[in-house]
Amino acid sequence: MEKSYKYIFFDLDGTLTDPEIGITKSVVYALEKFGILVEDPTILRPFIGPPLRDSFQKFYGLTKEQCEQAITFYRERFSTTGLYENQIYPNIPELLDKLKESGKIIVLATSKPKDFALKILEHFKLIQYFDFIAGATLDGSLGEKDEIITYALNLCGNPELSQVIMIGDRCYDILGAKKNGIDSIGVLYGFGSIQELTESGATYLAKDVLDIFTLIK
């Protein structure tokens, strides 16, 4: 790779940690409040990545008002239990440690509410690696991935875009990066398929965590 990246933006869900159990069980909990029963939580994997408002509307046809109520129900469970039904991907602490030693600026850019993201990073003892945290707001005023990446760039002082790269597992990460004029790495160990990431225009693909450091060192 010819480019040298100094600002490394990471997605959270599906990139640093595997949150499937906590997210899907919390969605099941919310849907049950509307009389919608989900027998197989794995069908809710598409909820991992995009804003919850979009997913409740897209997959279950909830109205705007119902989506807000569903999010309230979701957070009832997620904030106390689902948050910790999560596991860190292998080699992530080692990757972050190497990047930090290399003098990189490490930034979290997640569609998850910042309050929840901070708790997760603290729980997994990853918080010390991050120079800036950009997350969604609980009121929904900031939630789309491209907006969060823009906000993260602002936190960094709007550096030269060629020095910034976004790492994520879904099309939202890749498209958000493109909209902001930065390169991206699509990781194949998360919840997005190689087709999704390729069609979205990922600059690079990483089959595992170790590939990431090879691409950006």
N, C-alpha and C positions, 0 to 999 in steps of 0.2 A: 504494500500500500504506500502510495506516495505522500498522501496527506498526513498531517500530524494534528491530532485533536487534543485540545486542552480542556474543553468543557464537555463532560460526559453526563448526559441526561438519561436517567433510568425510569422506566415504567415500574410499577410495583407488582400488581397482580399478574401472575403468569410470566414474570421476568425475574424478580428477586425472590418471590415466595409463591407457593402453590396454595391458593386460598379456596379451592373448590368446595370442600366440605362446608366451611363456614358460610360462604356466599349462597350456595345452593340450598342449604337447610334454612337459611334466613329468608330466602325467596319463597320456599315452600310454606313457611310460617305465615308470611304476608299474604300469599294467595289463598290460604285456608280461611283467612278472615273474610274473603269474598266468596266463599263456598266453592273455590276451585281446588280440587285435590290432585296432587301430583304424586303418582306412585313411584316413578323412577326419577330421582333428583338429577341424574346425569343428563337428562334432556334440557336442563337449565344451564348447561355450560356456556351457552351464548350470552348469558347475563354477565359473564366475567369479562370485563374490559370497558364496554360502553357505559354511559350514564344510565342509572337505573330508570329514570323517567322514560328514556327512549325505549328501553327493553320491555317495561310493563305495557307500554302502549303498543309496541310493535308485535309482541308475541301473544298478548292476551287481550288486546283491544280496549284497555282501560281508558276512561276519559281523563282529561287533564286533572280534574279534581280527585278522581280515584287513584291516579298515579301518585299524587302527593300523599294520599292516605296510605297507600301501599308502602311508600318509602318510610313513613312513620312507623308502620308495623314492622317492616324489615329492620329498621334501626333498633327497635325494642329488643330484638333478639341478638342482632349482630353486635351491638355495643357492649353487651355483657358476656356473650358466649361465642358467637360466630367469629369475632375478632381473633380469637385464639385457636380456632379450629383451622389451623394454618400451619404450613411447614416451609422452612427455607430450602431453596434448591441447593444441591451439593455444589461445593466450591465457590459459592457466592461470597462468603467472608474473605476467602483467600484472594478472589478477584478484586474486591474493593480495597483490600490491604495493599495489593500490588499497584493498583491505580493511584492510591494515595501516596505511596512511596515514590511513584514516578512524577509526582507533582501535579496530578490532574485535579481539576475542580469538579467535584462530584455533586450532582443535583438530582433530586427526586422530582419527577413530573408525572403526577398521577391524577386520574379522574376520581379517585377515592377521596372523600372529605379529608382535609388536612389533619383534623383532630384524630381520626381513626388511623391515618397513615403514621403519624407520630407515635401513637401507642404501639403499633406493629413494629416499627423500627426499634423502639426502646425495648420491646419484649424480646426481639431477636438479637439485641445488643449490636445493632448496625448503625444507630443514630450518629455515632462519632465519626463516621466516614463522610457524612453529607455536609456540604458547605451551605446549601440552600434547599429548602423544601417548598415545592409548589404543588398544592392540592386543591381540590374542589371546595367550594363553600357549602355549608349545610343548607343554605337557603336557595341554592341552585343558581345564584347569580354568576358563578364561575364554575363551569362543569365540562364544557366541550374541550376535547384534547388539544386542538389547535390554540384555543385561548389560554389553556394552562401552560403550553409551551411558550407562548408569547410572554406570559407573566414570568415564567422561569428565566427567560432571556433578560427581562427587565431587572430581575433580582441580581443577575450576574453583571449588570451594567451595560447590557446590549453589546456584547463582544463581537468581533468579526465572525460572521456566520460560518465561514470556512473552518473555524476552529471548534465548531460545535457539532456533536452527533447525538441522535436520540436512539435509545435502545428499547425495544418493546416487542410484544408477541402478537399484537393484533393490527388490523388495517388502520385503526384509529391512530395508533402511534406513528405509523408510516405516513399516512395522509396529513396528520398534524405537523409532522416534520417538514414535509414537502411544502405545505402552505406557508411555513415560516422560513423556507429557503435553506434548510439544513439537511445534512445527510442523515441516514438512518441505518440501523442494523435490525433486521427481523430475526428474532430467536425462534428456533423450531422446536424447542422443548416445552413451550407454553401452550396456549389454547388456540393459536391461529395456525392454519395450514400453510404449507409451502406455496400453494396456489394463491391463497389470500394475500400473503406477504409479497409474493412476486408481482401479482397483478396490481397491488397498491403502489409498487415502485420502490421497494426497499433497495437502498444502495448496496447493502451487503446482507448475507444470510449467515447465521451462526447455528450450527447444529447442536452445540452444547455450550456450557458456560466457559470452558477453556478456550473456545474459538474466539470469544469476545476480546480477551486480552491480546490475542494474536493480531486481531484486526486493528486495535487502537493503540498499541504500545508505541 
